[in-house]
Amino acid sequence: MSWWNPFKNKKSKPKDISKKFLIIGIGNIGIDYAFTRHNLGFDVLNYIAKKKEIKFTELRYGAIGKLKYKGRIFIFLKPSTYVNRSGDAIKYWMTKEKISLSNLLVICDDLNIPFGKIRIKTKGSSGGHNGLKDLETKLGTNNYGRLRFGIYNGVEKNTTQFVLDKWNQKEVDVLETYFKKIEEAVFSYTLHGPSVAMNNFNN
């Protein structure tokens, strides 16, 4: 009679990839672009990293930071491909980390929305944002989560120059308050679902 071993051939439990999220902050690398409106995504991830004590490591296509929080795994990415080619970095890390479309959330600025307003959607057009345009092309779909933060301040300016200008003092004075709200929206989206986040933060 053979001895029964309950641990023999026991398969390891597969990881629940549905609990893994990829959070993207879109922006441009380099000191010339630091603290510009188009780098809103970078600034938000830096804010979250400081609050949650996340360290970023420069890897392929961008800087990566990881966080285990409330039963979820969060992978934060600041692409190094520049805004117009954000799709390359995002697609690479989605594949590498086996992230599903439903667990992708992209944070970016939006010139079509008044300053300080948040818009969360799970699909839709790029709204003219070149980073979202490239991502849609690379993924072959626009069915992915995005959190857009309004940067329009009511002053008509050259669009390209405006998004690449640094925040003015009036904006800087309130940005931290808005970053805190975006942080809350990100975790609401990932912990409680898109519908809850949209109901609570789409103002």
URDA-V900189 format. One record per residue. N is the residue number from 1. OMEGA is omega in degrees with one decimal (none if undefined). D_LAST is the distance of its C-alpha to the last C-alpha in whole Angstrom. Layout:
BEGIN
N_OMEGA_D_LAST + N_OMEGA_D_LAST
END
This chain:
BEGIN
1_-177.5_70 + 2_178.6_67 + 3_-179.1_65 + 4_179.2_62 + 5_-176.7_59 + 6_-177.6_56 + 7_-177.7_54 + 8_178.4_56 + 9_178.9_54 + 10_-178.2_51 + 11_178.1_48 + 12_-178.7_45 + 13_-178.7_42 + 14_178.3_39 + 15_178.9_36 + 16_-175.7_33 + 17_178.4_31 + 18_-179.8_28 + 19_179.2_27 + 20_-176.8_27 + 21_174.3_24 + 22_-178.8_24 + 23_-176.4_21 + 24_169.8_22 + 25_-176.6_21 + 26_178.8_22 + 27_177.7_24 + 28_178.4_27 + 29_177.1_30 + 30_-176.0_32 + 31_-178.7_32 + 32_-177.6_32 + 33_-176.4_28 + 34_176.6_27 + 35_173.2_24 + 36_-177.2_24 + 37_-178.7_20 + 38_179.3_21 + 39_179.6_22 + 40_-179.0_18 + 41_177.0_19 + 42_-176.5_22 + 43_179.8_21 + 44_179.7_18 + 45_176.4_21 + 46_177.7_24 + 47_179.4_21 + 48_-179.7_21 + 49_179.0_25 + 50_-178.9_26 + 51_-174.9_24 + 52_179.6_26 + 53_178.6_29 + 54_176.8_29 + 55_177.6_31 + 56_177.3_31 + 57_179.0_34 + 58_179.2_35 + 59_-177.7_36 + 60_177.0_36 + 61_176.6_33 + 62_177.8_31 + 63_-175.5_31 + 64_173.3_30 + 65_-177.4_29 + 66_-178.1_29 + 67_169.8_28 + 68_-171.9_29 + 69_176.8_26 + 70_176.3_26 + 71_179.5_28 + 72_172.8_27 + 73_180.0_28 + 74_174.8_25 + 75_-178.7_27 + 76_-177.4_25 + 77_169.2_26 + 78_-175.5_26 + 79_177.8_28 + 80_-174.9_31 + 81_-172.9_31 + 82_-171.8_29 + 83_-172.3_26 + 84_178.2_28 + 85_-179.1_29 + 86_-177.3_27 + 87_179.6_28 + 88_-178.1_31 + 89_-176.3_30 + 90_-179.7_27 + 91_179.8_30 + 92_-176.2_33 + 93_172.5_31 + 94_-179.9_29 + 95_-177.3_33 + 96_-176.7_35 + 97_178.2_32 + 98_-179.8_32 + 99_177.4_29 + 100_179.2_27 + 101_-177.5_25 + 102_-179.6_23 + 103_176.9_23 + 104_176.0_22 + 105_-177.3_18 + 106_179.4_18 + 107_-179.2_16 + 108_175.3_16 + 109_177.5_16 + 110_-177.4_14 + 111_-178.8_16 + 112_-176.2_14 + 113_179.0_11 + 114_-179.0_11 + 115_176.0_12 + 116_-179.6_9 + 117_178.5_6 + 118_174.9_6 + 119_177.4_7 + 120_177.1_10 + 121_177.1_13 + 122_176.1_16 + 123_178.0_18 + 124_-177.6_18 + 125_-179.8_19 + 126_-177.7_19 + 127_-179.6_18 + 128_-179.5_21 + 129_-174.4_20 + 130_178.1_24 + 131_178.2_23 + 132_176.6_22 + 133_-178.2_24 + 134_179.6_27 + 135_179.2_25 + 136_178.8_25 + 137_-176.1_29 + 138_-179.5_30 + 139_-177.6_29 + 140_179.8_29 + 141_173.0_26 + 142_179.3_22 + 143_177.0_22 + 144_-177.6_20 + 145_174.9_17 + 146_176.1_15 + 147_-177.9_12 + 148_179.5_12 + 149_-177.6_11 + 150_178.7_11 + 151_-177.4_14 + 152_-176.7_15 + 153_175.5_16 + 154_-179.3_18 + 155_179.9_21 + 156_179.7_23 + 157_171.4_25 + 158_-173.0_27 + 159_-177.9_24 + 160_-178.7_26 + 161_-177.0_27 + 162_-177.3_24 + 163_-179.7_22 + 164_174.5_25 + 165_176.4_25 + 166_177.2_25 + 167_175.1_22 + 168_-173.8_23 + 169_179.3_24 + 170_178.5_21 + 171_-179.3_18 + 172_-177.0_20 + 173_-176.5_20 + 174_-174.6_17 + 175_-177.2_16 + 176_177.1_18 + 177_179.5_15 + 178_177.9_12 + 179_177.9_15 + 180_179.9_15 + 181_178.0_11 + 182_176.8_12 + 183_179.3_15 + 184_180.0_14 + 185_179.3_12 + 186_-178.6_15 + 187_174.1_17 + 188_-179.6_15 + 189_-174.7_15 + 190_-177.2_19 + 191_-174.2_20 + 192_176.6_18 + 193_-178.0_17 + 194_-176.5_15 + 195_179.3_14 + 196_-179.1_13 + 197_-179.8_11 + 198_179.5_9 + 199_-174.2_9 + 200_-171.7_8 + 201_176.6_6 + 202_-172.5_4 + 203_none_0
END
